[in-house]
Amino acid sequence: MDWFNMSVKYHEQTFPHDAKLSSLPEEWQRELAALWRLEADVNNGGYLQFLENWGRDSYVYASQALKRIGAKKMAKLIDRCQALVDEHFNSEGKSPGASQKLMPNTLIDASTGKVIESEGSVLPDSIVDRILDLSYEFMDYPEDIEKLGLKYYKSLVEGDCG
C-alpha cells in the first residue's frame, strides 16, 4: 500500500457528493482526503490554490492530520498561511468557489473561455508573496508526510471495509 493510493482513495470517494469531506463517515478518512488535496495543490500552485480549490474545511482537516501524524513543522506552515488569509479575507463557511478572489492570476471559465476573475488578489501583494514563500517551505518537505502518514493511517485503511 502506497501513500498516494491510500490518500487519493478517500478524496475520490467525495466526488459523488460535491467533493464534501463531510460525505466521508470517519474523521480519519476526511483527514486523509484533505492531506491528498493539500499535497497535490500546494505542490502544484501553492497554498492559495489549495484553499481556493477545496475551502477552509479541507484546511482544518489537513492541519489536524499533520499534527496527528507528527508533522508539526508542516502544520505550522499551513497554519501560518491560513492566519495570513484570515487577516484579510473571511474564508470560514464559504464554498471553495467563493474563494476565487484569493489567487493573484486571471481565472478563465473552462467551458466558455471567458474571464471569471481579472488578475489580482483581494490579498495585499506582500501577503500573497509571504504565503508563496511559506508554500515553498512546505514543498521542501521539512518532514516526511508519506512515512508519518503511512505509519499512522495504514492500519485504519486496512481495517476499512468501505
Buried (B, 14 or more C-beta within 10 A) or exposed (E): EEBEEBBBBBBEBBEEEEBBBEBBEEEBBBBBBBBBBBBBBBBEBBBBBBBBBBBBBBBBBBBBBBBBBBBEEBBBBBBBBBEBBEEBBEBEEBEBEBBBBBBBEEBEEEEEEEEEBEEEBBBEEEBBEBBBBBBEBBEEBEBBBBEBBBEBBEEBBEEBEE
